[in-house]
């Protein structure tokens, strides 16, 4: 119709010479000349003849995507270098279009290793692209099964193949159950789940023996049971690291050591009951410097065992152990913490405050040797402790200190005084300047020392008044009174009221009292019975007029003892004593005991008329 035929026209040449093209071959060529792309598995009988009959441009189009043709091209890569290059270019630029061919070639092709090798070399993104597709499992299966060992080894880093194989290994093995484990090892993949490939025991065992598995709870348990023959699952759940170490497996120990932080995070911390690791295992973990501090803290916090000696632990972890209460409660450990570079005052205070730790510590005496002085000093200055805890520790201090700590609140200084933990000296007394109540308490607690050497302190009578109101025995109070200027009670009725009852209750010698002093003591003491008792004791220092003046200042009926007819007093020993010496001094005329109504008795006092 066009007026001529050329030698490329497919109906011009003879296609059926023996040894050249078969009807299938001719049909293939007819289709591609008509721009129809045959299926990848279209039957071609004489691939070499078909290749020779194809145009150069055909190899860069979908026509080349035929299993037999590609087998032919790959059988002589030197001769067909250009055609192969066009094929690879087609696959790399139109992968979606070519993927069905690859699937067919994986099934029927004879040179899959050669094709995949050329593709991975020609197109660097081939593997990553193929794995992202829906047929990713199929591609990965053939890559792992068919690539040369050298190529697999080169693919161990990057490109995503090892990660994909690790994640989808059970599916891959379903396609190639007899896959040699060595090929997986070349990729250096780590099996995500050993139990998931348990149907392929030889592969699972080989990967486990090579340490090529991810550190997960299920993988570790699989290795423990299926590879190492362990059976104590309770121990594995409650003391995992201790149990695995006891197995003595170089393979497992090496795998854990290679990624210990992953083991800590993905195994130990995922086991909620893993609380019973032994001390040696705990120490082995906390001595490491390749684990996250947060993960380490969570691990230590869960453990029931305590680290026996702080010296076994890096100093930067001392504060953590005290904070978590994971250190044995001993004074030696407290001192080691206090002396180390990792010391944290707040953590030690918090630890000492804890009731159970405090009880355990106080079961043993605080060391008294010179090397332990920093510990004792810290306890003395521990302002951050509650008063109750501070009192407990102060009571346990083996010896007193010479001075009060600075910046210590009054309640704690009071504890030091009551516990007698500060030596009584002028210097320590002066430490309490402007705190009169504490000074009084301090002297009161050391009253013997003060009475024996009163000149060590310069205390005025106002201060001594406070001692008389303190919790002292009357004997000690009379010693204090003897240091006072009693003439001051004449002008200070409050002091007289304080001193009078003390003198009355004791054997204080009143013979040297001045009359005005005695009158003031009697007048301002209470109750009335004390005033009468004091009058009885001190009347010798009073003149008759002084006595009459004192009696006049007393309430009735004592104030009635003056000139007149008679007075009546209750019948008691103090009143009888009073009337006895009043009669002897002729201040009254006489006195007697008389009966009253209701069988009572009273003292009748006969007075002088004038």
Secondary structure per residue as TSV (DSSP state, phi and psi in degrees):
chain	resnum	aa	ss	phi	psi
A	1	X	-	360.0	-30.2
A	2	X	-	-86.3	-8.1
A	3	X	S	102.4	-10.7
A	4	X	-	-157.4	164.6
A	5	X	-	-122.6	137.1
A	6	X	-	-111.0	175.4
A	7	X	T	-78.9	1.2
A	8	X	T	-99.0	-7.4
A	9	X	-	-71.3	125.4
A	10	X	T	-69.4	-15.5
A	11	X	T	-97.4	-0.8
A	12	X	T	-81.8	-43.8
A	13	X	S	-84.1	160.4
A	14	X	-	-81.6	121.2
A	15	X	-	-99.4	-0.5
A	16	X	-	-121.6	28.5
A	17	X	-	-67.5	142.4
A	18	X	T	-60.4	132.5
A	19	X	T	91.9	-6.4
A	20	X	S	-105.0	-110.5
A	21	X	-	-97.5	135.7
A	22	X	-	-88.6	171.0
A	23	X	H	-56.7	-39.4
A	24	X	H	-62.8	-42.5
A	25	X	H	-62.5	-45.0
A	26	X	H	-62.1	-42.3
A	27	X	H	-59.8	-41.4
A	28	X	H	-59.4	-47.1
A	29	X	H	-66.4	-38.8
A	30	X	H	-59.6	-42.0
A	31	X	H	-65.4	-44.6
A	32	X	H	-72.0	-25.6
A	33	X	H	-71.5	-24.4
A	34	X	T	-92.7	13.6
A	35	X	T	62.0	34.1
A	36	X	-	-109.4	128.3
A	37	X	-	-93.7	113.9
A	38	X	-	-67.1	163.1
A	39	X	-	-63.4	154.0
A	40	X	T	-57.9	-31.1
A	41	X	T	-99.8	21.7
A	42	X	-	-56.8	131.9
A	43	X	-	-71.7	120.4
A	44	X	-	-120.0	131.0
A	45	X	S	-94.5	-36.9
A	46	X	-	-124.7	78.5
A	47	X	H	-60.1	-38.9
A	48	X	H	-62.8	-41.9
A	49	X	H	-66.4	-36.6
A	50	X	H	-66.7	-43.1
A	51	X	H	-58.6	-43.2
A	52	X	H	-66.1	-29.1
A	53	X	H	-83.3	-13.7
A	54	X	S	-80.6	150.9
A	55	X	-	-80.4	157.3
A	56	X	G	-57.5	-38.8
A	57	X	G	-68.3	-21.4
A	58	X	G	-64.7	-28.0
A	59	X	G	-76.8	-10.5
A	60	X	G	-102.6	11.0
A	61	X	S	-124.7	177.6
A	62	X	G	-63.8	-13.9
A	63	X	G	-62.4	-26.7
A	64	X	G	-77.7	-11.7
A	65	X	-	-79.9	69.2
A	66	X	-	-132.2	134.8
A	67	X	H	-56.8	-47.0
A	68	X	H	-67.0	-41.1
A	69	X	H	-63.1	-44.7
A	70	X	H	-66.8	-36.9
A	71	X	H	-58.0	-41.8
A	72	X	H	-64.3	-46.3
A	73	X	H	-61.7	-42.7
A	74	X	H	-76.4	-14.0
A	75	X	H	-74.8	-20.6
A	76	X	T	-141.7	77.4
A	77	X	T	-69.8	-24.4
A	78	X	T	-70.3	-45.5
A	79	X	T	-67.5	-38.9
A	80	X	T	-105.3	32.4
A	81	X	H	-57.7	-43.6
A	82	X	H	-66.9	-43.9
A	83	X	H	-63.3	-40.9
A	84	X	H	-64.0	-39.9
A	85	X	H	-60.4	-41.7
A	86	X	H	-66.0	-39.6
A	87	X	H	-59.3	-48.8
A	88	X	H	-62.8	-38.5
A	89	X	H	-63.2	-38.9
A	90	X	H	-62.8	-47.8
A	91	X	H	-60.8	-41.4
A	92	X	H	-71.1	-27.1
A	93	X	H	-98.7	-24.6
A	94	X	-	-130.8	57.7
A	95	X	H	-62.9	-41.1
A	96	X	H	-56.5	-39.8
A	97	X	H	-70.2	-30.3
A	98	X	H	-91.1	-10.2
A	99	X	H	-66.1	-36.5
A	100	X	H	-63.7	-36.9
A	101	X	H	-61.9	-45.2
A	102	X	H	-60.6	-39.9
A	103	X	H	-61.3	-42.4
A	104	X	H	-67.6	-37.7
A	105	X	H	-68.3	-35.9
A	106	X	H	-58.6	-31.0
A	107	X	H	-85.4	-45.3
A	108	X	H	-111.3	-10.9
A	109	X	-	-74.2	152.2
A	110	X	S	-102.0	-11.6
A	111	X	-	-127.4	43.6
A	112	X	H	-57.4	-44.0
A	113	X	H	-56.9	-42.5
A	114	X	H	-66.0	-42.6
A	115	X	H	-62.7	-47.2
A	116	X	H	-67.3	-35.6
A	117	X	H	-64.2	-44.7
A	118	X	H	-66.0	-38.9
A	119	X	H	-65.5	-44.8
A	120	X	H	-66.3	-30.4
A	121	X	H	-78.2	-41.9
A	122	X	H	-74.6	-41.5
A	123	X	-	-120.3	103.9
A	124	X	T	-64.5	-23.8
A	125	X	T	-94.6	7.1
A	126	X	H	-57.3	-50.9
A	127	X	H	-64.0	-49.0
A	128	X	H	-62.4	-38.1
A	129	X	H	-67.3	-45.2
A	130	X	H	-64.2	-39.2
A	131	X	H	-69.9	-21.5
A	132	X	H	-80.7	-14.4
A	133	X	S	-82.4	167.9
A	134	X	T	-60.5	-31.3
A	135	X	T	-89.2	23.3
A	136	X	H	-56.5	-39.2
A	137	X	H	-60.3	-43.5
A	138	X	H	-62.3	-46.4
A	139	X	H	-61.5	-46.6
A	140	X	H	-63.1	-39.6
A	141	X	H	-58.7	-47.7
A	142	X	H	-69.8	-35.8
A	143	X	H	-60.9	-47.1
A	144	X	H	-68.8	-38.9
A	145	X	H	-81.1	-28.5
A	146	X	H	-113.8	-22.7
A	147	X	S	-66.0	152.8
A	148	X	-	-67.2	157.5
A	149	X	H	-61.0	-37.4
A	150	X	H	-63.0	-42.7
A	151	X	H	-67.2	-42.7
A	152	X	H	-59.0	-42.4
A	153	X	H	-60.4	-38.1
A	154	X	H	-72.3	-19.7
A	155	X	T	-92.5	4.8
A	156	X	T	-66.8	-22.3
A	157	X	S	-114.6	133.0
A	158	X	S	74.7	-173.9
A	159	X	T	65.0	-11.3
A	160	X	T	85.0	-5.5
A	161	X	H	-64.5	-49.2
A	162	X	H	-57.6	-41.8
A	163	X	H	-65.2	-41.4
A	164	X	H	-64.5	-45.4
A	165	X	H	-63.4	-40.9
A	166	X	H	-60.8	-42.8
A	167	X	H	-72.4	-37.3
A	168	X	T	-110.6	22.3
A	169	X	H	-58.5	-42.1
A	170	X	H	-57.1	-39.0
A	171	X	H	-70.1	-38.1
A	172	X	H	-64.6	-42.9
A	173	X	H	-68.2	-24.8
A	174	X	H	-65.1	-27.7
A	175	X	H	-85.7	-36.7
A	176	X	-	-130.6	72.9
A	177	X	T	-61.7	-21.6
A	178	X	T	-98.7	19.8
A	179	X	-	-57.8	126.3
A	180	X	-	-64.0	128.5
A	181	X	H	-56.2	-27.7
A	182	X	H	-57.8	-34.3
A	183	X	H	-67.4	-36.2
A	184	X	H	-68.8	-36.7
A	185	X	H	-64.4	-36.1
A	186	X	H	-62.0	-33.3
A	187	X	H	-78.7	-10.3
A	188	X	T	57.0	35.9
A	189	X	-	-75.0	156.9
A	190	X	-	-115.9	121.4
A	191	X	B	-64.5	126.7
A	192	X	S	-68.6	-41.5
A	193	X	-	-140.9	106.3
A	194	X	T	-64.9	-40.2
A	195	X	G	-60.6	-30.2
A	196	X	G	-68.0	-21.4
A	197	X	G	-110.5	24.1
A	198	X	T	-62.4	-20.9
A	199	X	T	-72.4	-7.8
A	200	X	S	-121.4	68.8
A	201	X	H	-57.6	-35.1
A	202	X	H	-67.0	-38.7
A	203	X	H	-71.0	-45.4
A	204	X	H	-59.6	-42.8
A	205	X	H	-66.8	-41.3
A	206	X	H	-64.2	-41.5
A	207	X	H	-68.7	-37.0
A	208	X	H	-66.5	-45.6
A	209	X	H	-60.0	-31.4
A	210	X	T	-85.6	-2.7
A	211	X	T	71.1	22.7
A	212	X	-	-99.8	67.6
A	213	X	B	-147.8	150.4
A	214	X	-	-72.9	149.6
A	215	X	-	-84.9	96.4
A	216	X	-	-130.7	165.0
A	217	X	H	-59.0	-46.2
A	218	X	H	-69.3	-35.4
A	219	X	H	-69.6	-42.3
A	220	X	H	-63.1	-41.3
A	221	X	H	-64.7	-39.2
A	222	X	H	-61.1	-47.0
A	223	X	I	-63.6	-42.4
A	224	X	I	-59.7	-44.4
A	225	X	I	-84.9	-52.3
A	226	X	I	-83.6	-28.4
A	227	X	I	-100.8	-44.7
A	228	X	S	-94.9	-10.1
A	229	X	-	78.2	19.0
A	230	X	-	-72.5	156.0
A	231	X	-	-136.4	-12.0
A	232	X	-	-87.5	86.0
A	233	X	H	-70.7	-27.8
A	234	X	H	-65.1	-43.8
A	235	X	H	-63.6	-38.3
A	236	X	H	-64.4	-31.9
A	237	X	H	-83.4	-28.6
A	238	X	H	-104.2	-21.9
A	239	X	S	-146.6	64.4
A	240	X	H	-58.4	-53.1
A	241	X	H	-65.8	-41.6
A	242	X	H	-60.2	-43.4
A	243	X	H	-65.6	-44.9
A	244	X	H	-66.6	-39.0
A	245	X	H	-62.3	-35.0
A	246	X	H	-69.6	-17.9
A	247	X	H	-73.0	-23.6
A	248	X	T	66.9	31.9
A	249	X	-	-92.0	114.9
A	250	X	H	-62.7	-36.2
A	251	X	H	-62.4	-51.4
A	252	X	H	-69.3	-41.5
A	253	X	H	-59.4	-41.7
A	254	X	H	-66.6	-38.7
A	255	X	H	-65.6	-42.8
A	256	X	H	-65.7	-41.5
A	257	X	H	-64.3	-34.8
A	258	X	H	-63.8	-34.9
A	259	X	T	-137.3	64.9
A	260	X	H	-64.9	-36.6
A	261	X	H	-62.8	-38.5
A	262	X	H	-64.9	-39.5
A	263	X	H	-61.9	-42.3
A	264	X	H	-63.3	-46.8
A	265	X	H	-75.2	-41.7
A	266	X	H	-94.9	-12.2
A	267	X	T	-118.9	-67.8
A	268	X	G	-58.9	-44.4
A	269	X	G	-80.7	-11.6
A	270	X	G	-87.7	-13.6
A	271	X	-	-93.8	102.0
A	272	X	T	-62.7	-27.7
A	273	X	T	-92.8	5.6
A	274	X	-	-79.4	76.7
A	275	X	-	-119.6	-0.8
A	276	X	-	-117.1	30.2
A	277	X	-	-60.1	142.8
A	278	X	-	-76.6	168.5
A	279	X	H	-61.4	-40.2
A	280	X	H	-64.3	-36.1
A	281	X	H	-70.5	-40.7
A	282	X	H	-61.0	-45.1
A	283	X	H	-64.8	-38.5
A	284	X	H	-61.4	-34.6
A	285	X	H	-78.5	-45.9
A	286	X	H	-76.1	-11.3
A	287	X	T	-84.0	-7.5
A	288	X	-	-75.4	153.6
A	289	X	S	-117.3	16.2
A	290	X	S	-119.2	24.5
A	291	X	S	-123.2	151.5
A	292	X	-	-67.2	136.6
A	293	X	H	-63.2	-35.5
A	294	X	H	-65.9	-42.6
A	295	X	H	-65.3	-41.4
A	296	X	H	-61.5	-42.7
A	297	X	H	-61.1	-45.7
A	298	X	H	-62.4	-37.7
A	299	X	H	-64.8	-50.2
A	300	X	H	-63.2	-38.4
A	301	X	H	-60.4	-31.4
A	302	X	H	-78.5	-22.5
A	303	X	-	-74.7	142.2
A	304	X	-	-86.0	-27.3
A	305	X	S	-74.1	147.5
A	306	X	-	-104.5	143.3
A	307	X	B	-70.3	123.2
A	308	X	S	-70.8	-39.5
A	309	X	-	-131.7	128.7
A	310	X	G	-65.3	-26.1
A	311	X	G	-64.9	-15.1
A	312	X	G	-83.3	-2.1
A	313	X	S	-122.2	142.6
A	314	X	-	-55.5	143.0
A	315	X	G	-62.4	-29.7
A	316	X	G	-69.7	-9.4
A	317	X	G	-105.1	-1.1
A	318	X	H	-58.7	-48.3
A	319	X	H	-60.9	-38.6
A	320	X	H	-62.4	-44.6
A	321	X	H	-63.2	-39.0
A	322	X	H	-69.7	-39.7
A	323	X	H	-62.9	-39.3
A	324	X	H	-88.0	-3.6
A	325	X	T	60.8	38.8
A	326	X	-	-107.5	26.7
A	327	X	B	-125.4	140.5
A	328	X	-	-59.5	133.8
A	329	X	-	-76.9	86.6
A	330	X	-	-129.5	153.4
A	331	X	H	-64.9	-32.1
A	332	X	H	-62.7	-40.8
A	333	X	H	-68.4	-38.0
A	334	X	H	-62.6	-42.4
A	335	X	H	-67.0	-39.9
A	336	X	H	-63.3	-41.3
A	337	X	H	-62.7	-46.1
A	338	X	H	-61.4	-32.3
A	339	X	H	-92.3	-10.4
A	340	X	S	-89.1	166.4
A	341	X	T	-71.8	-17.2
A	342	X	T	-92.1	15.0
A	343	X	-	-64.3	136.1
A	344	X	-	-132.8	110.9
A	345	X	H	-58.4	-44.0
A	346	X	H	-60.6	-37.6
A	347	X	H	-67.8	-41.0
A	348	X	H	-67.9	-39.6
A	349	X	H	-60.7	-45.9
A	350	X	H	-61.6	-40.4
A	351	X	H	-64.3	-45.8
A	352	X	H	-66.0	-28.9
A	353	X	H	-72.4	-29.7
A	354	X	S	-57.6	127.8
A	355	X	H	-60.0	-45.4
A	356	X	H	-69.5	-39.4
A	357	X	H	-66.3	-39.1
A	358	X	H	-62.3	-45.2
A	359	X	H	-61.2	-41.8
A	360	X	H	-66.5	-42.4
A	361	X	H	-62.6	-42.9
A	362	X	T	-76.5	-2.2
A	363	X	T	-69.8	-22.1
A	364	X	S	-115.0	146.7
A	365	X	-	-68.1	148.8
A	366	X	-	-68.6	130.6
A	367	X	-	-57.3	140.7
A	368	X	-	-107.1	3.6
A	369	X	S	-75.2	160.3
A	370	X	G	-58.8	-35.9
A	371	X	G	-66.0	-20.7
A	372	X	G	-94.4	5.6
A	373	X	H	-58.2	-39.5
A	374	X	H	-56.3	-34.7
A	375	X	H	-67.4	-46.3
A	376	X	H	-63.7	-39.0
A	377	X	H	-65.1	-39.4
A	378	X	H	-62.0	-44.3
A	379	X	H	-62.4	-39.9
A	380	X	H	-62.0	-37.2
A	381	X	T	-96.9	9.4
A	382	X	-	-75.8	73.6
A	383	X	T	-65.2	-23.9
A	384	X	T	-75.2	-11.9
A	385	X	S	-75.0	152.0
A	386	X	-	-66.4	160.4
A	387	X	H	-61.6	-37.3
A	388	X	H	-63.9	-46.7
A	389	X	H	-66.7	-42.1
A	390	X	H	-60.1	-41.7
A	391	X	H	-62.1	-41.6
A	392	X	H	-61.5	-45.3
A	393	X	H	-72.2	-38.5
A	394	X	H	-63.0	-40.0
A	395	X	H	-61.0	-28.9
A	396	X	H	-86.7	-8.4
A	397	X	-	-60.8	131.8
A	398	X	S	-74.3	-19.3
A	399	X	S	-152.6	154.0
A	400	X	-	-75.1	161.2
A	401	X	B	-102.3	161.3
A	402	X	S	-81.7	-27.3
A	403	X	S	-137.2	157.3
A	404	X	-	-74.9	141.1
A	405	X	-	-65.3	151.8
A	406	X	T	-80.2	156.4
A	407	X	T	58.5	32.9
A	408	X	-	-105.7	131.8
A	409	X	-	-65.5	157.3
A	410	X	H	-59.1	-37.3
A	411	X	H	-62.1	-34.3
A	412	X	H	-79.6	-33.6
A	413	X	H	-66.6	-32.9
A	414	X	H	-64.1	-39.8
A	415	X	H	-61.4	-43.9
A	416	X	H	-59.7	-38.7
A	417	X	H	-67.9	-48.8
A	418	X	H	-65.0	-30.4
A	419	X	T	-86.8	0.2
A	420	X	T	56.5	46.0
A	421	X	-	-104.6	7.1
A	422	X	B	-124.2	126.0
A	423	X	-	-63.0	136.0
A	424	X	-	-81.6	104.4
A	425	X	-	-140.4	167.9
A	426	X	H	-59.3	-39.6
A	427	X	H	-65.0	-45.1
A	428	X	H	-69.0	-34.0
A	429	X	H	-62.8	-42.2
A	430	X	H	-67.4	-22.1
A	431	X	T	-61.4	-20.3
A	432	X	T	-100.2	21.0
A	433	X	T	-54.5	142.2
A	434	X	T	70.3	7.2
A	435	X	-	-123.9	74.5
A	436	X	H	-60.2	-40.4
A	437	X	H	-59.8	-41.1
A	438	X	H	-70.4	-36.6
A	439	X	H	-62.3	-43.6
A	440	X	H	-60.5	-45.2
A	441	X	H	-61.8	-39.5
A	442	X	H	-64.6	-45.5
A	443	X	H	-67.0	-40.5
A	444	X	H	-59.2	-43.3
A	445	X	H	-67.4	-21.4
A	446	X	T	-122.5	37.6
A	447	X	H	-61.3	-36.1
A	448	X	H	-59.6	-46.6
A	449	X	H	-62.9	-39.3
A	450	X	H	-69.0	-45.2
A	451	X	H	-62.5	-38.1
A	452	X	H	-70.6	-27.0
A	453	X	T	-142.0	68.4
A	454	X	G	-64.8	-23.6
A	455	X	G	-72.1	-10.1
A	456	X	G	-66.4	-23.5
A	457	X	S	-126.3	146.8
A	458	X	-	-100.6	98.2
A	459	X	-	-116.2	128.8
A	460	X	-	-85.3	173.6
A	461	X	H	-66.7	-29.6
A	462	X	H	-61.0	-41.1
A	463	X	H	-65.4	-41.3
A	464	X	H	-65.8	-29.4
A	465	X	H	-55.2	-42.5
A	466	X	H	-62.7	-35.5
A	467	X	H	-65.4	-34.7
A	468	X	H	-68.4	-22.1
A	469	X	H	-93.2	-5.4
A	470	X	S	-79.8	174.7
A	471	X	S	-82.9	78.7
A	472	X	-	-124.9	157.1
A	473	X	-	-71.2	156.7
A	474	X	H	-60.8	-32.2
A	475	X	H	-60.8	-44.5
A	476	X	H	-68.4	-35.7
A	477	X	H	-67.1	-36.4
A	478	X	H	-65.9	-31.6
A	479	X	H	-66.8	-36.9
A	480	X	H	-67.7	-42.3
A	481	X	H	-60.4	-35.8
A	482	X	T	-66.1	-17.3
A	483	X	T	-90.6	-3.5
A	484	X	S	-97.8	160.1
A	485	X	-	-89.8	100.6
A	486	X	G	-71.8	-13.9
A	487	X	G	-60.1	-23.6
A	488	X	G	-67.4	-20.3
A	489	X	G	-68.8	-18.5
A	490	X	G	-61.8	-38.3
A	491	X	T	-100.4	-8.6
A	492	X	-	-122.7	86.9
A	493	X	H	-59.8	-32.2
A	494	X	H	-63.0	-39.6
A	495	X	H	-67.4	-39.6
A	496	X	H	-61.3	-42.7
A	497	X	H	-63.9	-28.5
A	498	X	H	-78.6	-42.3
A	499	X	H	-80.1	-37.8
A	500	X	H	-52.8	-53.3
A	501	X	H	-61.5	-33.2
A	502	X	H	-66.3	-45.4
A	503	X	H	-60.4	-38.9
A	504	X	H	-66.4	-35.7
A	505	X	H	-80.2	-10.7
A	506	X	T	-121.7	-179.9
A	507	X	T	-93.4	34.9
A	508	X	-	-60.2	133.8
A	509	X	-	-76.6	111.3
A	510	X	-	-97.9	4.4
A	511	X	T	-67.9	-22.2
A	512	X	T	-97.5	4.3
A	513	X	-	-70.4	142.0
A	514	X	-	-74.4	153.2
A	515	X	H	-59.3	-43.2
A	516	X	H	-65.9	-34.2
A	517	X	H	-65.4	-47.5
A	518	X	H	-61.0	-43.1
A	519	X	H	-62.0	-40.1
A	520	X	H	-66.6	-40.0
A	521	X	H	-63.2	-42.9
A	522	X	H	-67.5	-42.2
A	523	X	H	-67.5	-31.7
A	524	X	H	-108.6	2.0
A	525	X	-	-81.7	163.2
A	526	X	S	-148.1	151.1
A	527	X	S	-79.3	-167.3
A	528	X	H	-61.4	-36.0
A	529	X	H	-62.5	-34.6
A	530	X	H	-67.0	-39.2
A	531	X	H	-62.7	-42.3
A	532	X	H	-64.9	-42.9
A	533	X	H	-61.7	-44.4
A	534	X	H	-62.1	-39.6
A	535	X	H	-62.2	-41.3
A	536	X	H	-61.5	-39.4
A	537	X	H	-76.7	-33.0
A	538	X	H	-107.9	8.1
A	539	X	G	-63.1	-24.1
A	540	X	G	-65.1	-25.9
A	541	X	G	-89.7	2.0
A	542	X	S	-107.4	142.5
A	543	X	-	-77.9	169.7
A	544	X	H	-60.3	-40.4
A	545	X	H	-64.1	-38.8
A	546	X	H	-60.3	-41.0
A	547	X	H	-64.1	-46.0
A	548	X	H	-61.1	-37.2
A	549	X	H	-65.7	-42.4
A	550	X	H	-63.5	-44.7
A	551	X	H	-61.4	-37.6
A	552	X	H	-65.7	-28.2
A	553	X	H	-82.3	-7.6
A	554	X	S	-87.2	156.3
A	555	X	-	-70.6	162.2
A	556	X	T	-61.1	146.5
A	557	X	T	-89.3	2.3
A	558	X	G	-67.2	-34.7
A	559	X	G	-69.2	-12.9
A	560	X	G	-80.5	-8.9
A	561	X	-	-79.6	90.6
A	562	X	S	-157.0	-165.5
A	563	X	S	-66.7	142.9
A	564	X	S	155.2	-147.9
A	565	X	S	-98.5	-69.1
A	566	X	E	-158.6	165.9
A	567	X	E	-136.7	159.5
A	568	X	E	-120.2	134.6
A	569	X	E	-125.8	155.6
A	570	X	E	-63.8	148.4
A	571	X	-	-87.6	95.2
A	572	X	S	-142.4	169.9
A	573	X	H	-65.0	-39.9
A	574	X	H	-63.6	-41.2
A	575	X	H	-69.7	-36.8
A	576	X	H	-64.7	-40.7
A	577	X	H	-61.4	-44.5
A	578	X	H	-57.6	-48.9
A	579	X	H	-69.0	-28.5
A	580	X	H	-62.7	-50.7
A	581	X	H	-78.4	-25.6
A	582	X	H	-63.8	-39.3
A	583	X	H	-67.1	-41.6
A	584	X	H	-66.2	-28.1
A	585	X	T	-94.7	9.0
A	586	X	T	58.3	31.4
A	587	X	S	-84.4	-25.7
A	588	X	S	-122.0	162.6
A	589	X	S	-76.2	-47.9
A	590	X	E	-171.8	177.2
A	591	X	E	-154.0	158.6
A	592	X	E	-156.4	164.9
A	593	X	E	-100.0	125.2
A	594	X	E	-127.9	158.1
A	595	X	E	-89.2	142.9
A	596	X	-	-115.1	-163.4
A	597	X	G	-74.7	159.3
A	598	X	G	55.3	37.6
A	599	X	G	62.5	24.5
A	600	X	-	-92.7	161.8
A	601	X	E	-123.3	150.8
A	602	X	E	-141.8	166.2
A	603	X	E	-100.4	120.1
A	604	X	E	-92.2	125.6
A	605	X	E	-108.8	114.3
A	606	X	E	-89.0	127.2
A	607	X	-	-105.5	158.6
A	608	X	-	-75.9	142.6
A	609	X	-	-71.2	-47.4
A	610	X	-	-140.2	360.0
